[in-house]
């Protein structure tokens, strides 16, 4: 992944944590750097993650699923960079 610092989006409320109403184990998380936003979504039961990422300049995207948020972020980001570099 890029060497720039990843930063989360913030909410206006007192808590930055989000979860599905009635299911606190099902959580989304959004972070970004200058070039790429990443959207992470935990499994319905709180295990496993899906990450969706988009290149801001080209709007190309990639998705990955795996056991941890880090694993899916690295895979989705790597796949996206490969797709962007193809052009």
Secondary structure, 3 states (H helix, E strand, C coil): CCCCCCEECCCCCCCCCCCECCECCCCEEEEECCCEEEEEEECCCCCCEEEEEEECCCCCEEEEEECCHHHHHHHHHHHHHHHHHHC
